[in-house]
Amino acid sequence: MGQSNRVLVAHASRLRSTAEMARDIGGVLNEGGASVDVQELTQITELDGYDLVVIGSAIRYDHWLP
């Protein structure tokens, strides 16, 4: 990833393990040269300005978190 790439890694996590993975993913992308924000899905109000959005969620009983 180039220096100009802005990436949002968004996550929904109940027991924080998905949040930890999102931070790890963000760290790897950052090491690759991207400018990365890691945020909870409930805190995101807009996606303007991002070149890439990665979304992850915990899965319980075969369902994504709401």
N, C-alpha and C positions, 0 to 999 in steps of 0.2 A: 504494500500500500504506500502511496506517496504522501508527502507532507500535507498536501491540501485536502486529503480525504478526511471528512468528519463522519464518525460512526457513533450511532446510539446502540448500546446493548441494553435492552429493556427486559425486565424479568418480573414474574409473579411467583412468589415463594411463600409457603406456609411455615416451613420449619427452617428456613434460611439456607438450606443446601443449594437450592437453585440460585439464590443471590450470590453465594460463594463462587459457584461455577461462572456466573455472569461476570464477576470481578476478574476471575482468572482469564476468561475469554477476552475481556477488555484489556487486560495486561499484555496478552500476547499480541493483540492488534496494535496496541500502543508501541510495543517493542518493534513492530514492523513499520512504524512511521506514521500511523494514523493518529488523529486527534480523537480521543474516545471519551464519551460520557456513558456512565453506567447508572441506570435509574430504575426504580420500581415503576411498573406499568401504571399504577394509580396516580403517580406524580407527573406523568407526561401530559402536557397540554397542546403541544404542536410538534411537528416533524420538520418544519422548514429549516433549511440549512444543512441537513444531513445528506450525505451521499449514499449511506448504507444504514439500514436498520436491521438489527438482529433481535428477535423476540424469543424468549424461552419461558416455560412454565413448568411447574411441578405437575405431575399427573397422579391423581388419587382415584382409585377404583375405576380405572380406564377413562377418566375425564380430566380435561384441563381445568385449572382453577378458573373461577368466573372472572 
